[in-house]
Every structure is written in structure tokens, then in C-alpha cells.
């Protein structure tokens, strides 16, 4: 036997779907604009350097058995 949905359930979810589709369209437009700017050279990615601090004995004395000064 199929479960009954509460009153207004379908309508409320249809309204939410409309909002979600609009948000998805806005996001897609923003990403398209960003990609176009990147290809045109107007924007670029920022490079981040990786810092592996857990291998540094002065920053992680518990592993290396030393006390920090």
C-alpha cells in the first residue's frame, strides 16, 4: 500500500525544485563567466605551496622525542 504524503508536500517540493534549478543556473552562469575570463587571460589561478609541517622535528616534538624550546 503506498504511503500518503502530507498535504502540500508535492506543491512545496515543486516550489523548492524551481528555486534549486534557478540556483543551479546562476552557478552555471558564474562558472561560465569565470572560465571565459580565465581563457581570455583576465583571471588566473593562484598557486599555493604545500607546507608539510608534520615532518619538521621543531614543530612536532612528540614524534621525534624532543622538547620544543
PQR file with spaces between the fields and no chain letter, atoms N, CA, C, O and H, PARSE charges and radii, in Angstrom:
ATOM       1  N    UNK     1       0.840   -1.167    0.000 -0.4000 1.5000
ATOM       2  CA   UNK     1       0.000    0.000    0.000 -0.0000 2.0000
ATOM       3  C    UNK     1       0.900    1.250    0.000  0.5500 1.7000
ATOM       4  O    UNK     1       1.768    1.368    0.864 -0.5500 1.4000
ATOM       5  N    UNK     2       0.714    2.172   -0.938 -0.4000 1.5000
ATOM       6  CA   UNK     2       1.542    3.372   -0.994 -0.0000 2.0000
ATOM       7  C    UNK     2       1.292    4.275    0.210  0.5500 1.7000
ATOM       8  O    UNK     2       0.171    4.378    0.707 -0.5500 1.4000
ATOM       9  H    UNK     2       0.009    2.076   -1.640  0.4000 1.0000
ATOM      10  N    UNK     3       2.360    4.926    0.665 -0.4000 1.5000
ATOM      11  CA   UNK     3       2.229    5.849    1.797 -0.0000 2.0000
ATOM      12  C    UNK     3       1.633    7.163    1.326  0.5500 1.7000
ATOM      13  O    UNK     3       1.941    7.655    0.240 -0.5500 1.4000
ATOM      14  H    UNK     3       3.270    4.843    0.260  0.4000 1.0000
ATOM      15  N    UNK     4       0.779    7.717    2.163 -0.4000 1.5000
ATOM      16  CA   UNK     4       0.183    9.026    1.847 -0.0000 2.0000
ATOM      17  C    UNK     4       1.165   10.124    2.213  0.5500 1.7000
ATOM      18  O    UNK     4       1.828   10.067    3.249 -0.5500 1.4000
ATOM      19  H    UNK     4       0.529    7.318    3.045  0.4000 1.0000
ATOM      20  N    UNK     5       1.248   11.108    1.360 -0.4000 1.5000
ATOM      21  CA   UNK     5       2.089   12.264    1.633 -0.0000 2.0000
ATOM      22  C    UNK     5       1.264   13.305    2.375  0.5500 1.7000
ATOM      23  O    UNK     5       0.056   13.411    2.167 -0.5500 1.4000
ATOM      24  H    UNK     5       0.710   11.155    0.518  0.4000 1.0000
ATOM      25  N    UNK     6       1.919   14.073    3.243 -0.4000 1.5000
ATOM      26  CA   UNK     6       1.178   15.140    3.942 -0.0000 2.0000
ATOM      27  C    UNK     6       0.635   16.164    2.949  0.5500 1.7000
ATOM      28  O    UNK     6       1.159   16.312    1.845 -0.5500 1.4000
ATOM      29  H    UNK     6       2.901   13.987    3.412  0.4000 1.0000
ATOM      30  N    UNK     7      -0.386   16.845    3.341 -0.4000 1.5000
ATOM      31  CA   UNK     7      -0.995   17.869    2.476 -0.0000 2.0000
ATOM      32  C    UNK     7       0.035   18.927    2.116  0.5500 1.7000
ATOM      33  O    UNK     7       0.754   19.419    2.986 -0.5500 1.4000
ATOM      34  H    UNK     7      -0.812   16.725    4.238  0.4000 1.0000
ATOM      35  N    UNK     8       0.111   19.276    0.848 -0.4000 1.5000
ATOM      36  CA   UNK     8       1.024   20.314    0.388 -0.0000 2.0000
ATOM      37  C    UNK     8       2.431   19.841    0.102  0.5500 1.7000
ATOM      38  O    UNK     8       3.274   20.621   -0.342 -0.5500 1.4000
ATOM      39  H    UNK     8      -0.473   18.876    0.141  0.4000 1.0000
ATOM      40  N    UNK     9       2.693   18.567    0.351 -0.4000 1.5000
ATOM      41  CA   UNK     9       4.049   18.025    0.174 -0.0000 2.0000
ATOM      42  C    UNK     9       4.550   18.202   -1.271  0.5500 1.7000
ATOM      43  O    UNK     9       5.645   18.716   -1.497 -0.5500 1.4000
ATOM      44  H    UNK     9       2.009   17.933    0.712  0.4000 1.0000
ATOM      45  N    UNK    10       3.752   17.781   -2.219 -0.4000 1.5000
ATOM      46  CA   UNK    10       4.157   17.850   -3.626 -0.0000 2.0000
ATOM      47  C    UNK    10       4.333   19.295   -4.068  0.5500 1.7000
ATOM      48  O    UNK    10       5.311   19.620   -4.742 -0.5500 1.4000
ATOM      49  H    UNK    10       2.862   17.363   -2.036  0.4000 1.0000
ATOM      50  N    UNK    11       3.407   20.160   -3.701 -0.4000 1.5000
ATOM      51  CA   UNK    11       3.485   21.567   -4.092 -0.0000 2.0000
ATOM      52  C    UNK    11       4.731   22.237   -3.512  0.5500 1.7000
ATOM      53  O    UNK    11       5.436   22.969   -4.207 -0.5500 1.4000
ATOM      54  H    UNK    11       2.612   19.896   -3.154  0.4000 1.0000
ATOM      55  N    UNK    12       4.994   21.975   -2.224 -0.4000 1.5000
ATOM      56  CA   UNK    12       6.162   22.562   -1.551 -0.0000 2.0000
ATOM      57  C    UNK    12       7.452   22.102   -2.225  0.5500 1.7000
ATOM      58  O    UNK    12       8.366   22.901   -2.427 -0.5500 1.4000
ATOM      59  H    UNK    12       4.421   21.381   -1.659  0.4000 1.0000
ATOM      60  N    UNK    13       7.527   20.835   -2.567 -0.4000 1.5000
ATOM      61  CA   UNK    13       8.737   20.328   -3.205 -0.0000 2.0000
ATOM      62  C    UNK    13       8.880   20.835   -4.633  0.5500 1.7000
ATOM      63  O    UNK    13      10.000   21.025   -5.108 -0.5500 1.4000
ATOM      64  H    UNK    13       6.785   20.186   -2.403  0.4000 1.0000
ATOM      65  N    UNK    14       7.775   21.057   -5.321 -0.4000 1.5000
ATOM      66  CA   UNK    14       7.848   21.652   -6.672 -0.0000 2.0000
ATOM      67  C    UNK    14       8.376   23.080   -6.590  0.5500 1.7000
ATOM      68  O    UNK    14       9.165   23.496   -7.439 -0.5500 1.4000
ATOM      69  H    UNK    14       6.865   20.903   -4.935  0.4000 1.0000
ATOM      70  N    UNK    15       7.950   23.836   -5.578 -0.4000 1.5000
ATOM      71  CA   UNK    15       8.463   25.192   -5.381 -0.0000 2.0000
ATOM      72  C    UNK    15       9.962   25.162   -5.073  0.5500 1.7000
ATOM      73  O    UNK    15      10.725   25.983   -5.582 -0.5500 1.4000
ATOM      74  H    UNK    15       7.309   23.498   -4.888  0.4000 1.0000
ATOM      75  N    UNK    16      10.368   24.220   -4.247 -0.4000 1.5000
ATOM      76  CA   UNK    16      11.792   24.090   -3.916 -0.0000 2.0000
ATOM      77  C    UNK    16      12.602   23.701   -5.146  0.5500 1.7000
ATOM      78  O    UNK    16      13.722   24.178   -5.327 -0.5500 1.4000
ATOM      79  H    UNK    16       9.748   23.553   -3.834  0.4000 1.0000
ATOM      80  N    UNK    17      12.056   22.855   -5.974 -0.4000 1.5000
ATOM      81  CA   UNK    17      12.754   22.444   -7.195 -0.0000 2.0000
ATOM      82  C    UNK    17      12.989   23.637   -8.114  0.5500 1.7000
ATOM      83  O    UNK    17      14.051   23.753   -8.725 -0.5500 1.4000
ATOM      84  H    UNK    17      11.147   22.467   -5.826  0.4000 1.0000
ATOM      85  N    UNK    18      12.005   24.517   -8.213 -0.4000 1.5000
ATOM      86  CA   UNK    18      12.151   25.720   -9.041 -0.0000 2.0000
ATOM      87  C    UNK    18      13.302   26.582   -8.517  0.5500 1.7000
ATOM      88  O    UNK    18      14.104   27.092   -9.300 -0.5500 1.4000
ATOM      89  H    UNK    18      11.142   24.423   -7.716  0.4000 1.0000
ATOM      90  N    UNK    19      13.382   26.743   -7.199 -0.4000 1.5000
ATOM      91  CA   UNK    19      14.457   27.532   -6.587 -0.0000 2.0000
ATOM      92  C    UNK    19      15.811   26.875   -6.841  0.5500 1.7000
ATOM      93  O    UNK    19      16.777   27.550   -7.196 -0.5500 1.4000
ATOM      94  H    UNK    19      12.730   26.330   -6.563  0.4000 1.0000
ATOM      95  N    UNK    20      15.878   25.557   -6.658 -0.4000 1.5000
ATOM      96  CA   UNK    20      17.137   24.839   -6.876 -0.0000 2.0000
ATOM      97  C    UNK    20      17.594   24.927   -8.330  0.5500 1.7000
ATOM      98  O    UNK    20      18.787   25.068   -8.601 -0.5500 1.4000
ATOM      99  H    UNK    20      15.093   25.009   -6.369  0.4000 1.0000
ATOM     100  N    UNK    21      16.653   24.843   -9.258 -0.4000 1.5000
ATOM     101  CA   UNK    21      17.010   24.958  -10.679 -0.0000 2.0000
ATOM     102  C    UNK    21      17.521   26.359  -10.995  0.5500 1.7000
ATOM     103  O    UNK    21      18.446   26.516  -11.792 -0.5500 1.4000
ATOM     104  H    UNK    21      15.685   24.728   -9.038  0.4000 1.0000
ATOM     105  N    UNK    22      16.924   27.379  -10.377 -0.4000 1.5000
ATOM     106  CA   UNK    22      17.404   28.746  -10.574 -0.0000 2.0000
ATOM     107  C    UNK    22      18.814   28.908  -10.005  0.5500 1.7000
ATOM     108  O    UNK    22      19.671   29.523  -10.639 -0.5500 1.4000
ATOM     109  H    UNK    22      16.172   27.251   -9.730  0.4000 1.0000
ATOM     110  N    UNK    23      19.057   28.356   -8.808 -0.4000 1.5000
ATOM     111  CA   UNK    23      20.382   28.437   -8.197 -0.0000 2.0000
ATOM     112  C    UNK    23      21.417   27.708   -9.043  0.5500 1.7000
ATOM     113  O    UNK    23      22.538   28.191   -9.204 -0.5500 1.4000
ATOM     114  H    UNK    23      18.360   27.856   -8.293  0.4000 1.0000
ATOM     115  N    UNK    24      21.054   26.560   -9.580 -0.4000 1.5000
ATOM     116  CA   UNK    24      21.970   25.817  -10.442 -0.0000 2.0000
ATOM     117  C    UNK    24      22.290   26.612  -11.703  0.5500 1.7000
ATOM     118  O    UNK    24      23.439   26.637  -12.146 -0.5500 1.4000
ATOM     119  H    UNK    24      20.143   26.168   -9.449  0.4000 1.0000
ATOM     120  N    UNK    25      21.294   27.254  -12.276 -0.4000 1.5000
ATOM     121  CA   UNK    25      21.519   28.089  -13.450 -0.0000 2.0000
ATOM     122  C    UNK    25      22.430   29.272  -13.145  0.5500 1.7000
ATOM     123  O    UNK    25      23.309   29.608  -13.939 -0.5500 1.4000
ATOM     124  H    UNK    25      20.361   27.234  -11.917  0.4000 1.0000
ATOM     125  N    UNK    26      22.214   29.908  -11.979 -0.4000 1.5000
ATOM     126  CA   UNK    26      23.080   31.020  -11.568 -0.0000 2.0000
ATOM     127  C    UNK    26      24.521   30.552  -11.409  0.5500 1.7000
ATOM     128  O    UNK    26      25.449   31.218  -11.869 -0.5500 1.4000
ATOM     129  H    UNK    26      21.500   29.635  -11.334  0.4000 1.0000
ATOM     130  N    UNK    27      24.706   29.411  -10.760 -0.4000 1.5000
ATOM     131  CA   UNK    27      26.048   28.873  -10.567 -0.0000 2.0000
ATOM     132  C    UNK    27      26.702   28.531  -11.897  0.5500 1.7000
ATOM     133  O    UNK    27      27.878   28.827  -12.105 -0.5500 1.4000
ATOM     134  H    UNK    27      23.952   28.870  -10.387  0.4000 1.0000
ATOM     135  N    UNK    28      25.950   27.911  -12.797 -0.4000 1.5000
ATOM     136  CA   UNK    28      26.491   27.567  -14.114 -0.0000 2.0000
ATOM     137  C    UNK    28      26.910   28.824  -14.865  0.5500 1.7000
ATOM     138  O    UNK    28      27.950   28.841  -15.523 -0.5500 1.4000
ATOM     139  H    UNK    28      24.994   27.671  -12.629  0.4000 1.0000
ATOM     140  N    UNK    29      26.099   29.878  -14.767 -0.4000 1.5000
ATOM     141  CA   UNK    29      26.443   31.143  -15.426 -0.0000 2.0000
ATOM     142  C    UNK    29      27.730   31.726  -14.836  0.5500 1.7000
ATOM     143  O    UNK    29      28.598   32.185  -15.578 -0.5500 1.4000
ATOM     144  H    UNK    29      25.254   29.864  -14.232  0.4000 1.0000
ATOM     145  N    UNK    30      27.855   31.709  -13.508 -0.4000 1.5000
ATOM     146  CA   UNK    30      29.071   32.223  -12.857 -0.0000 2.0000
ATOM     147  C    UNK    30      30.297   31.432  -13.282  0.5500 1.7000
ATOM     148  O    UNK    30      31.348   32.012  -13.557 -0.5500 1.4000
ATOM     149  H    UNK    30      27.150   31.336  -12.905  0.4000 1.0000
ATOM     150  N    UNK    31      30.171   30.113  -13.337 -0.4000 1.5000
ATOM     151  CA   UNK    31      31.306   29.285  -13.744 -0.0000 2.0000
ATOM     152  C    UNK    31      31.669   29.519  -15.208  0.5500 1.7000
ATOM     153  O    UNK    31      32.850   29.540  -15.554 -0.5500 1.4000
ATOM     154  H    UNK    31      29.317   29.641  -13.114  0.4000 1.0000
ATOM     155  N    UNK    32      30.666   29.696  -16.071 -0.4000 1.5000
ATOM     156  CA   UNK    32      30.926   30.010  -17.482 -0.0000 2.0000
ATOM     157  C    UNK    32      31.668   31.340  -17.609  0.5500 1.7000
ATOM     158  O    UNK    32      32.616   31.465  -18.384 -0.5500 1.4000
ATOM     159  H    UNK    32      29.707   29.679  -15.790  0.4000 1.0000
ATOM     160  N    UNK    33      31.220   32.332  -16.835 -0.4000 1.5000
ATOM     161  CA   UNK    33      31.873   33.643  -16.862 -0.0000 2.0000
ATOM     162  C    UNK    33      33.308   33.546  -16.368  0.5500 1.7000
ATOM     163  O    UNK    33      34.217   34.113  -16.974 -0.5500 1.4000
ATOM     164  H    UNK    33      30.450   32.231  -16.206  0.4000 1.0000
ATOM     165  N    UNK    34      33.512   32.834  -15.277 -0.4000 1.5000
ATOM     166  CA   UNK    34      34.862   32.652  -14.742 -0.0000 2.0000
ATOM     167  C    UNK    34      35.756   31.955  -15.751  0.5500 1.7000
ATOM     168  O    UNK    34      36.891   32.380  -15.970 -0.5500 1.4000
ATOM     169  H    UNK    34      32.774   32.373  -14.785  0.4000 1.0000
ATOM     170  N    UNK    35      35.262   30.895  -16.365 -0.4000 1.5000
ATOM     171  CA   UNK    35      36.065   30.141  -17.339 -0.0000 2.0000
ATOM     172  C    UNK    35      36.411   31.016  -18.542  0.5500 1.7000
ATOM     173  O    UNK    35      37.530   30.960  -19.053 -0.5500 1.4000
ATOM     174  H    UNK    35      34.340   30.551  -16.187  0.4000 1.0000
ATOM     175  N    UNK    36      35.450   31.822  -18.992 -0.4000 1.5000
ATOM     176  CA   UNK    36      35.712   32.736  -20.112 -0.0000 2.0000
ATOM     177  C    UNK    36      36.798   33.742  -19.734  0.5500 1.7000
ATOM     178  O    UNK    36      37.685   34.034  -20.536 -0.5500 1.4000
ATOM     179  H    UNK    36      34.542   31.866  -18.576  0.4000 1.0000
ATOM     180  N    UNK    37      36.727   34.273  -18.510 -0.4000 1.5000
ATOM     181  CA   UNK    37      37.750   35.217  -18.042 -0.0000 2.0000
ATOM     182  C    UNK    37      39.122   34.554  -17.948  0.5500 1.7000
ATOM     183  O    UNK    37      40.135   35.175  -18.267 -0.5500 1.4000
ATOM     184  H    UNK    37      36.006   34.036  -17.858  0.4000 1.0000
ATOM     185  N    UNK    38      39.156   33.309  -17.516 -0.4000 1.5000
ATOM     186  CA   UNK    38      40.428   32.579  -17.431 -0.0000 2.0000
ATOM     187  C    UNK    38      41.004   32.379  -18.832  0.5500 1.7000
ATOM     188  O    UNK    38      42.190   32.622  -19.055 -0.5500 1.4000
ATOM     189  H    UNK    38      38.333   32.804  -17.257  0.4000 1.0000
ATOM     190  N    UNK    39      40.181   31.942  -19.761 -0.4000 1.5000
ATOM     191  CA   UNK    39      40.654   31.713  -21.129 -0.0000 2.0000
ATOM     192  C    UNK    39      41.107   33.009  -21.796  0.5500 1.7000
ATOM     193  O    UNK    39      42.027   32.992  -22.614 -0.5500 1.4000
ATOM     194  H    UNK    39      39.218   31.745  -19.580  0.4000 1.0000
ATOM     195  N    UNK    40      40.471   34.132  -21.457 -0.4000 1.5000
ATOM     196  CA   UNK    40      40.827   35.428  -22.031 -0.0000 2.0000
ATOM     197  C    UNK    40      42.046   36.041  -21.350  0.5500 1.7000
ATOM     198  O    UNK    40      42.567   37.060  -21.803 -0.5500 1.4000
ATOM     199  H    UNK    40      39.724   34.145  -20.793  0.4000 1.0000
ATOM     200  N    UNK    41      42.503   35.418  -20.256 -0.4000 1.5000
ATOM     201  CA   UNK    41      43.653   35.943  -19.533 -0.0000 2.0000
ATOM     202  C    UNK    41      43.308   37.045  -18.542  0.5500 1.7000
ATOM     203  O    UNK    41      44.209   37.689  -18.003 -0.5500 1.4000
ATOM     204  H    UNK    41      42.080   34.590  -19.888  0.4000 1.0000
ATOM     205  N    UNK    42      42.028   37.274  -18.292 -0.4000 1.5000
ATOM     206  CA   UNK    42      41.615   38.305  -17.340 -0.0000 2.0000
ATOM     207  C    UNK    42      41.703   37.834  -15.894  0.5500 1.7000
ATOM     208  O    UNK    42      41.836   38.644  -14.977 -0.5500 1.4000
ATOM     209  H    UNK    42      41.297   36.752  -18.730  0.4000 1.0000
ATOM     210  N    UNK    43      41.629   36.548  -15.701 -0.4000 1.5000
ATOM     211  CA   UNK    43      41.749   35.959  -14.364 -0.0000 2.0000
ATOM     212  C    UNK    43      42.706   34.785  -14.452  0.5500 1.7000
ATOM     213  O    UNK    43      42.902   34.202  -15.519 -0.5500 1.4000
ATOM     214  H    UNK    43      41.520   35.891  -16.447  0.4000 1.0000
ATOM     215  N    UNK    44      43.300   34.446  -13.312 -0.4000 1.5000
ATOM     216  CA   UNK    44      44.185   33.283  -13.289 -0.0000 2.0000
ATOM     217  C    UNK    44      44.092   32.612  -11.932  0.5500 1.7000
ATOM     218  O    UNK    44      43.646   33.202  -10.949 -0.5500 1.4000
ATOM     219  H    UNK    44      43.141   34.920  -12.446  0.4000 1.0000
ATOM     220  N    UNK    45      44.522   31.373  -11.908 -0.4000 1.5000
ATOM     221  CA   UNK    45      44.504   30.609  -10.672 -0.0000 2.0000
ATOM     222  C    UNK    45      45.684   31.004   -9.807  0.5500 1.7000
ATOM     223  O    UNK    45      46.773   31.267  -10.319 -0.5500 1.4000
ATOM     224  H    UNK    45      44.884   30.893  -12.707  0.4000 1.0000
ATOM     225  N    UNK    46      45.481   31.048   -8.520 -0.4000 1.5000
ATOM     226  CA   UNK    46      46.549   31.318   -7.579 -0.0000 2.0000
ATOM     227  C    UNK    46      47.165   29.981   -7.170  0.5500 1.7000
ATOM     228  O    UNK    46      46.452   29.045   -6.809 -0.5500 1.4000
ATOM     229  H    UNK    46      44.597   30.834   -8.104  0.4000 1.0000
ATOM     230  N    UNK    47      48.473   29.903   -7.228 -0.4000 1.5000
ATOM     231  CA   UNK    47      49.159   28.678   -6.839 -0.0000 2.0000
ATOM     232  C    UNK    47      49.492   28.714   -5.358  0.5500 1.7000
ATOM     233  O    UNK    47      49.981   29.721   -4.845 -0.5500 1.4000
ATOM     234  H    UNK    47      49.053   30.664   -7.521  0.4000 1.0000
ATOM     235  N    UNK    48      49.230   27.631   -4.689 -0.4000 1.5000
ATOM     236  CA   UNK    48      49.546   27.505   -3.276 -0.0000 2.0000
ATOM     237  C    UNK    48      50.641   26.464   -3.113  0.5500 1.7000
ATOM     238  O    UNK    48      50.617   25.422   -3.767 -0.5500 1.4000
ATOM     239  H    UNK    48      48.833   26.813   -5.106  0.4000 1.0000
ATOM     240  N    UNK    49      51.582   26.742   -2.257 -0.4000 1.5000
ATOM     241  CA   UNK    49      52.663   25.805   -1.965 -0.0000 2.0000
ATOM     242  C    UNK    49      52.255   24.939   -0.779  0.5500 1.7000
ATOM     243  O    UNK    49      51.639   25.412    0.176 -0.5500 1.4000
ATOM     244  H    UNK    49      51.601   27.589   -1.725  0.4000 1.0000
ATOM     245  N    UNK    50      52.605   23.686   -0.862 -0.4000 1.5000
ATOM     246  CA   UNK    50      52.275   22.750    0.204 -0.0000 2.0000
ATOM     247  C    UNK    50      53.322   22.840    1.297  0.5500 1.7000
ATOM     248  O    UNK    50      54.521   22.816    1.020 -0.5500 1.4000
ATOM     249  H    UNK    50      53.105   23.301   -1.637  0.4000 1.0000
ATOM     250  N    UNK    51      52.876   22.943    2.527 -0.4000 1.5000
ATOM     251  CA   UNK    51      53.772   23.024    3.687 -0.0000 2.0000
ATOM     252  C    UNK    51      53.553   21.780    4.538  0.5500 1.7000
ATOM     253  O    UNK    51      52.503   21.628    5.162 -0.5500 1.4000
ATOM     254  H    UNK    51      51.902   22.963    2.752  0.4000 1.0000
ATOM     255  N    UNK    52      54.528   20.906    4.564 -0.4000 1.5000
ATOM     256  CA   UNK    52      54.411   19.677    5.358 -0.0000 2.0000
ATOM     257  C    UNK    52      55.072   19.910    6.711  0.5500 1.7000
ATOM     258  O    UNK    52      56.242   19.583    6.912 -0.5500 1.4000
ATOM     259  H    UNK    52      55.381   21.030    4.057  0.4000 1.0000
ATOM     260  N    UNK    53      54.315   20.472    7.620 -0.4000 1.5000
ATOM     261  CA   UNK    53      54.866   20.817    8.932 -0.0000 2.0000
ATOM     262  C    UNK    53      54.994   19.599    9.842  0.5500 1.7000
ATOM     263  O    UNK    53      55.754   19.639   10.809 -0.5500 1.4000
ATOM     264  H    UNK    53      53.365   20.738    7.457  0.4000 1.0000
ATOM     265  N    UNK    54      54.278   18.532    9.558 -0.4000 1.5000
ATOM     266  CA   UNK    54      54.316   17.370   10.436 -0.0000 2.0000
ATOM     267  C    UNK    54      55.655   16.642   10.363  0.5500 1.7000
ATOM     268  O    UNK    54      55.965   15.860   11.261 -0.5500 1.4000
ATOM     269  H    UNK    54      53.660   18.500    8.772  0.4000 1.0000
ATOM     270  N    UNK    55      56.459   16.871    9.324 -0.4000 1.5000
ATOM     271  CA   UNK    55      57.776   16.242    9.215 -0.0000 2.0000
ATOM     272  C    UNK    55      58.886   17.093    9.809  0.5500 1.7000
ATOM     273  O    UNK    55      60.051   16.696    9.779 -0.5500 1.4000
ATOM     274  H    UNK    55      56.207   17.507    8.594  0.4000 1.0000
ATOM     275  N    UNK    56      58.545   18.256   10.348 -0.4000 1.5000
ATOM     276  CA   UNK    56      59.542   19.164   10.910 -0.0000 2.0000
ATOM     277  C    UNK    56      59.712   18.853   12.401  0.5500 1.7000
ATOM     278  O    UNK    56      58.780   19.060   13.178 -0.5500 1.4000
ATOM     279  H    UNK    56      57.599   18.579   10.373  0.4000 1.0000
ATOM     280  N    UNK    57      60.897   18.355   12.817 -0.4000 1.5000
ATOM     281  CA   UNK    57      61.105   17.997   14.225 -0.0000 2.0000
ATOM     282  C    UNK    57      60.865   19.154   15.190  0.5500 1.7000
ATOM     283  O    UNK    57      60.417   18.928   16.314 -0.5500 1.4000
ATOM     284  H    UNK    57      61.654   18.186   12.185  0.4000 1.0000
ATOM     285  N    UNK    58      61.150   20.378   14.779 -0.4000 1.5000
ATOM     286  CA   UNK    58      60.961   21.511   15.690 -0.0000 2.0000
ATOM     287  C    UNK    58      59.482   21.846   15.891  0.5500 1.7000
ATOM     288  O    UNK    58      59.123   22.472   16.889 -0.5500 1.4000
ATOM     289  H    UNK    58      61.513   20.562   13.866  0.4000 1.0000
ATOM     290  N    UNK    59      58.641   21.448   14.978 -0.4000 1.5000
ATOM     291  CA   UNK    59      57.215   21.744   15.095 -0.0000 2.0000
ATOM     292  C    UNK    59      56.398   20.569   15.618  0.5500 1.7000
ATOM     293  O    UNK    59      55.249   20.751   16.020 -0.5500 1.4000
ATOM     294  H    UNK    59      58.933   20.939   14.167  0.4000 1.0000
ATOM     295  N    UNK    60      56.970   19.373   15.621 -0.4000 1.5000
ATOM     296  CA   UNK    60      56.245   18.189   16.065 -0.0000 2.0000
ATOM     297  C    UNK    60      57.152   17.348   16.969  0.5500 1.7000
ATOM     298  O    UNK    60      57.567   16.255   16.583 -0.5500 1.4000
ATOM     299  H    UNK    60      57.903   19.225   15.294  0.4000 1.0000
ATOM     300  N    UNK    61      57.462   17.851   18.174 -0.4000 1.5000
ATOM     301  CA   UNK    61      58.398   17.150   19.060 -0.0000 2.0000
ATOM     302  C    UNK    61      57.869   15.814   19.581  0.5500 1.7000
ATOM     303  O    UNK    61      58.663   14.960   19.975 -0.5500 1.4000
ATOM     304  H    UNK    61      57.125   18.739   18.489  0.4000 1.0000
ATOM     305  N    UNK    62      56.564   15.614   19.592 -0.4000 1.5000
ATOM     306  CA   UNK    62      56.009   14.366   20.117 -0.0000 2.0000
ATOM     307  C    UNK    62      56.467   13.176   19.293  0.5500 1.7000
ATOM     308  O    UNK    62      56.696   12.099   19.844 -0.5500 1.4000
ATOM     309  H    UNK    62      55.919   16.308   19.272  0.4000 1.0000
ATOM     310  N    UNK    63      56.604   13.343   18.008 -0.4000 1.5000
ATOM     311  CA   UNK    63      57.021   12.246   17.125 -0.0000 2.0000
ATOM     312  C    UNK    63      58.513   11.986   17.256  0.5500 1.7000
ATOM     313  O    UNK    63      58.950   10.836   17.211 -0.5500 1.4000
ATOM     314  H    UNK    63      56.418   14.218   17.560  0.4000 1.0000
ATOM     315  N    UNK    64      59.291   13.035   17.417 -0.4000 1.5000
ATOM     316  CA   UNK    64      60.745   12.900   17.397 -0.0000 2.0000
ATOM     317  C    UNK    64      61.352   12.800   18.787  0.5500 1.7000
ATOM     318  O    UNK    64      62.573   12.709   18.913 -0.5500 1.4000
ATOM     319  H    UNK    64      58.936   13.969   17.454  0.4000 1.0000
ATOM     320  N    UNK    65      60.529   12.815   19.840 -0.4000 1.5000
ATOM     321  CA   UNK    65      61.015   12.612   21.190 -0.0000 2.0000
ATOM     322  C    UNK    65      61.835   13.759   21.736  0.5500 1.7000
ATOM     323  O    UNK    65      62.609   13.571   22.674 -0.5500 1.4000
ATOM     324  H    UNK    65      59.537   12.889   19.737  0.4000 1.0000
ATOM     325  N    UNK    66      61.685   14.936   21.171 -0.4000 1.5000
ATOM     326  CA   UNK    66      62.412   16.115   21.654 -0.0000 2.0000
ATOM     327  C    UNK    66      61.417   17.118   22.212  0.5500 1.7000
ATOM     328  O    UNK    66      60.245   17.130   21.836 -0.5500 1.4000
ATOM     329  H    UNK    66      61.056   15.089   20.409  0.4000 1.0000
ATOM     330  N    UNK    67      61.898   17.945   23.100 -0.4000 1.5000
ATOM     331  CA   UNK    67      61.050   19.013   23.608 -0.0000 2.0000
ATOM     332  C    UNK    67      61.317   20.287   22.837  0.5500 1.7000
ATOM     333  O    UNK    67      62.449   20.549   22.430 -0.5500 1.4000
ATOM     334  H    UNK    67      62.850   17.935   23.405  0.4000 1.0000
ATOM     335  N    UNK    68      60.279   21.080   22.634 -0.4000 1.5000
ATOM     336  CA   UNK    68      60.473   22.337   21.914 -0.0000 2.0000
ATOM     337  C    UNK    68      61.049   23.386   22.842  0.5500 1.7000
ATOM     338  O    UNK    68      60.807   23.364   24.049 -0.5500 1.4000
ATOM     339  H    UNK    68      59.360   20.867   22.965  0.4000 1.0000
ATOM     340  N    UNK    69      61.799   24.288   22.283 -0.4000 1.5000
ATOM     341  CA   UNK    69      62.446   25.348   23.085 -0.0000 2.0000
ATOM     342  C    UNK    69      61.614   26.592   23.095  0.5500 1.7000
ATOM     343  O    UNK    69      61.994   27.585   23.714 -0.5500 1.4000
ATOM     344  H    UNK    69      61.995   24.306   21.302  0.4000 1.0000
